[in-house]
Amino acid sequence: MRQLTDDKQVLTADQPLSTRSGKPALYRVADSNLRLYLAILRDVHNLTRRGRPDAGYTLFQNRWTSWRGRAVEPLIRTSLEQAAINGSLPWPDAHAVGGW
């Protein structure tokens, strides 16, 4: 896991925000293109290779809206972290930004 998070930077470890430790980190794919491929495009590609591009397109349409919402979460989290570092976070009492 260290090689995938530190060396290759394929995964990111999200640590829980808590006053006491105990919960393990959650790992997520760091690259948004790879996340899209694993979530949607791999299955669409398989359907297209089988000669069913219409089913692939329907699958893409069905999965796109839910994936799109989750895709922007890391971008928003990073933007909030940068705003906190710069002192321009709109919530002056917040000390950390986390996802869960």
Backbone as JSON, one array per atom type, in Angstrom:
{
  "sequence": "MRQLTDDKQVLTADQPLSTRSGKPALYRVADSNLRLYLAILRDVHNLTRRGRPDAGYTLFQNRWTSWRGRAVEPLIRTSLEQAAINGSLPWPDAHAVGGW",
  "N": [[0.82, -1.18, 0.0], [2.02, 1.18, 0.69], [3.71, 1.69, -1.46], [1.87, 2.14, -3.52], [0.55, 4.42, -2.57], [2.57, 6.33, -1.81], [4.87, 6.15, -3.6], [3.89, 5.61, -6.3], [1.57, 7.11, -6.31], [-1.07, 6.42, -6.89], [-3.11, 5.7, -5.24], [-4.9, 7.31, -2.57], [-4.82, 7.97, 0.87], [-7.35, 8.51, 3.08], [-7.65, 9.9, 6.13], [-9.63, 9.53, 9.06], [-11.31, 12.24, 10.68], [-11.01, 12.79, 13.96], [-11.21, 12.95, 17.53], [-10.1, 10.91, 18.92], [-8.09, 8.14, 18.08], [-8.51, 5.17, 16.08], [-10.16, 4.27, 14.02], [-9.54, 2.85, 10.82], [-7.72, 4.08, 7.93], [-9.3, 5.23, 4.93], [-8.96, 4.16, 1.66], [-8.67, 5.55, -1.57], [-8.89, 5.82, -5.14], [-6.6, 7.93, -6.63], [-6.31, 9.22, -9.12], [-8.44, 10.87, -11.28], [-9.21, 10.12, -13.87], [-8.64, 7.38, -13.93], [-10.41, 6.56, -11.93], [-12.86, 7.11, -13.21], [-12.68, 5.31, -15.35], [-12.61, 2.82, -14.0], [-15.06, 2.87, -12.68], [-17.08, 3.24, -14.63], [-16.34, 3.23, -17.46], [-14.93, 0.85, -18.06], [-16.86, -1.22, -18.04], [-18.52, -0.24, -20.04], [-16.78, -0.34, -22.21], [-16.39, -3.12, -22.41], [-19.0, -3.95, -23.14], [-19.21, -2.66, -25.61], [-17.19, -3.92, -27.07], [-18.37, -6.39, -27.32], [-20.19, -5.92, -29.24], [-22.37, -4.36, -28.55], [-22.94, -1.44, -28.48], [-25.06, 0.31, -27.97], [-26.17, -0.59, -25.56], [-23.97, -0.09, -23.95], [-23.85, 2.7, -24.08], [-26.26, 3.36, -22.82], [-25.75, 2.31, -20.28], [-23.63, 4.0, -19.54], [-24.99, 6.49, -19.42], [-26.73, 5.95, -17.27], [-25.01, 5.56, -15.08], [-23.46, 7.86, -14.97], [-24.42, 10.24, -13.64], [-24.42, 9.64, -10.86], [-21.72, 9.05, -10.49], [-20.5, 11.43, -11.19], [-21.12, 13.2, -9.1], [-19.63, 12.11, -6.96], [-17.13, 12.41, -8.0], [-16.31, 15.06, -7.84], [-15.89, 15.5, -5.17], [-13.19, 15.04, -4.04], [-11.88, 17.21, -5.28], [-13.19, 19.44, -4.24], [-12.6, 19.09, -1.54], [-9.8, 19.43, -1.58], [-9.66, 22.09, -2.46], [-10.86, 23.38, -0.28], [-9.0, 22.76, 1.7], [-6.77, 24.19, 0.74], [-7.81, 26.78, 0.95], [-8.04, 26.94, 3.72], [-5.36, 26.85, 4.48], [-4.46, 29.24, 3.38], [-5.86, 31.01, 4.89], [-8.33, 31.93, 4.11], [-10.69, 30.63, 4.48], [-14.19, 30.36, 4.72], [-15.25, 29.72, 7.2], [-14.25, 30.57, 10.18], [-13.77, 29.14, 12.55], [-13.19, 26.54, 11.89], [-10.85, 23.9, 11.82], [-9.88, 21.79, 10.41], [-10.24, 19.89, 7.38], [-12.22, 17.34, 6.19], [-13.38, 14.15, 4.91], [-15.02, 12.24, 6.05]],
  "CA": [[0.0, 0.0, 0.0], [2.89, 2.35, 0.73], [4.2, 1.95, -2.8], [0.77, 2.72, -4.31], [0.2, 5.76, -2.08], [3.7, 7.26, -1.78], [5.72, 6.12, -4.79], [3.13, 5.69, -7.55], [0.49, 8.09, -6.08], [-2.29, 5.92, -7.51], [-4.1, 5.73, -4.17], [-4.8, 8.33, -1.52], [-5.37, 7.49, 2.13], [-8.12, 9.52, 3.81], [-7.69, 9.63, 7.57], [-10.82, 10.11, 9.68], [-11.1, 13.33, 11.63], [-11.57, 12.36, 15.23], [-10.38, 13.31, 18.67], [-9.4, 9.69, 19.34], [-7.81, 7.28, 16.94], [-9.1, 3.85, 16.15], [-10.69, 3.86, 12.73], [-8.49, 2.81, 9.81], [-7.82, 5.01, 6.81], [-10.01, 4.79, 3.73], [-8.15, 4.38, 0.47], [-9.42, 5.83, -2.79], [-8.06, 6.02, -6.32], [-6.28, 9.35, -6.69], [-6.43, 9.75, -10.48], [-9.85, 10.94, -11.66], [-9.43, 9.35, -15.1], [-8.68, 5.97, -13.56], [-11.68, 6.35, -11.22], [-13.92, 7.05, -14.22], [-12.55, 4.05, -16.09], [-13.0, 1.69, -13.16], [-16.47, 2.97, -12.28], [-18.03, 3.23, -15.74], [-15.86, 2.98, -18.82], [-14.51, -0.53, -18.25], [-18.04, -1.99, -18.43], [-18.97, 0.27, -21.34], [-15.85, -0.87, -23.19], [-16.7, -4.54, -22.6], [-20.24, -4.05, -23.92], [-18.92, -2.22, -26.98], [-16.42, -5.0, -27.7], [-19.3, -7.48, -27.61], [-21.11, -5.5, -30.29], [-23.57, -3.76, -27.97], [-22.64, -0.06, -28.09], [-26.26, 0.96, -27.44], [-26.24, -0.95, -24.14], [-22.89, 0.64, -23.3], [-24.24, 4.11, -23.95], [-27.3, 3.41, -21.79], [-25.06, 2.11, -19.01], [-22.91, 5.24, -19.25], [-25.97, 7.49, -19.0], [-27.28, 5.61, -15.96], [-24.0, 5.67, -14.03], [-22.74, 9.12, -15.01], [-24.85, 11.24, -12.65], [-23.95, 9.3, -9.52], [-20.26, 9.14, -10.46], [-20.13, 12.85, -11.3], [-21.18, 13.78, -7.76], [-18.49, 11.62, -6.16], [-15.87, 12.8, -8.63], [-15.89, 16.4, -7.45], [-15.6, 15.57, -3.73], [-11.77, 15.31, -3.75], [-11.51, 18.55, -5.74], [-13.72, 20.39, -3.26], [-11.82, 18.93, -0.31], [-8.49, 20.06, -1.81], [-9.87, 23.54, -2.49], [-11.09, 23.84, 1.09], [-7.72, 22.69, 2.41], [-5.96, 25.33, 0.3], [-8.39, 27.99, 1.53], [-7.7, 26.94, 5.14], [-3.94, 27.19, 4.58], [-4.33, 30.66, 3.04], [-6.62, 31.81, 5.85], [-9.51, 32.49, 3.47], [-11.81, 29.72, 4.67], [-15.31, 31.17, 5.21], [-15.6, 29.33, 8.55], [-13.01, 30.82, 10.93], [-13.56, 28.2, 13.64], [-12.82, 25.23, 11.37], [-9.41, 23.66, 11.9], [-9.51, 20.69, 9.53], [-11.2, 19.53, 6.34], [-12.21, 15.89, 6.03], [-14.47, 13.6, 4.11], [-15.92, 11.37, 6.78]],
  "C": [[0.87, 1.25, 0.0], [3.38, 2.71, -0.66], [3.11, 2.59, -3.67], [0.41, 4.12, -3.86], [1.37, 6.74, -2.2], [4.47, 7.32, -3.1], [4.93, 6.38, -6.08], [2.03, 6.76, -7.49], [-0.78, 7.72, -6.84], [-3.43, 5.97, -6.5], [-3.84, 6.89, -3.23], [-5.45, 7.76, -0.28], [-6.07, 8.65, 2.83], [-8.21, 9.09, 5.27], [-8.95, 10.24, 8.16], [-10.45, 11.24, 10.63], [-11.8, 12.94, 12.92], [-10.64, 12.79, 16.35], [-9.62, 12.11, 19.21], [-9.22, 8.78, 18.13], [-8.49, 5.93, 17.13], [-9.65, 3.37, 14.83], [-9.55, 3.85, 11.7], [-8.74, 3.84, 8.7], [-8.65, 4.38, 5.69], [-9.13, 5.12, 2.53], [-9.05, 4.61, -0.72], [-8.43, 6.03, -3.92], [-7.85, 7.52, -6.51], [-6.52, 9.97, -8.07], [-7.9, 9.72, -10.92], [-10.15, 10.17, -12.95], [-9.5, 7.85, -14.81], [-9.96, 5.64, -12.8], [-12.84, 6.24, -12.2], [-13.87, 5.73, -14.99], [-13.03, 2.87, -15.25], [-14.49, 1.7, -12.82], [-17.43, 2.75, -13.45], [-17.44, 2.67, -17.02], [-15.4, 1.55, -19.07], [-15.69, -1.39, -18.71], [-18.59, -1.54, -19.77], [-18.08, -0.29, -22.44], [-16.13, -2.34, -23.46], [-17.97, -4.74, -23.41], [-20.01, -3.68, -25.38], [-18.14, -3.29, -27.73], [-17.31, -6.18, -28.05], [-20.32, -7.11, -28.67], [-22.4, -4.88, -29.78], [-23.3, -2.32, -27.54], [-23.86, 0.67, -27.54], [-26.43, 0.64, -25.96], [-25.14, -0.26, -23.35], [-23.23, 2.09, -23.08], [-25.31, 4.28, -22.87], [-26.68, 3.23, -20.4], [-24.31, 3.37, -18.59], [-23.87, 6.31, -18.75], [-26.49, 7.22, -17.6], [-26.27, 5.82, -14.84], [-23.36, 7.05, -13.93], [-23.14, 10.08, -13.89], [-24.37, 10.9, -11.25], [-22.43, 9.41, -9.43], [-19.82, 10.61, -10.45], [-20.13, 13.52, -9.93], [-20.0, 13.37, -6.9], [-17.16, 12.09, -6.73], [-15.39, 14.17, -8.17], [-15.54, 16.51, -5.97], [-14.12, 15.8, -3.43], [-11.32, 16.7, -4.19], [-11.99, 19.61, -4.75], [-12.93, 20.31, -1.97], [-10.46, 19.6, -0.44], [-8.61, 21.57, -1.83], [-10.1, 24.1, -1.09], [-9.81, 23.78, 1.93], [-6.82, 23.85, 2.04], [-6.48, 26.64, 0.88], [-8.06, 28.07, 3.03], [-6.24, 27.32, 5.35], [-3.73, 28.68, 4.34], [-5.06, 31.57, 4.01], [-7.87, 32.42, 5.26], [-10.71, 31.56, 3.54], [-12.99, 30.5, 5.27], [-15.77, 30.8, 6.62], [-14.36, 29.47, 9.43], [-12.75, 29.83, 12.06], [-13.15, 26.8, 13.17], [-11.3, 25.08, 11.38], [-8.95, 22.56, 10.96], [-10.63, 20.44, 8.53], [-11.1, 18.02, 6.14], [-13.42, 15.42, 5.27], [-15.44, 12.73, 4.88], [-15.6, 11.39, 8.25]]
}
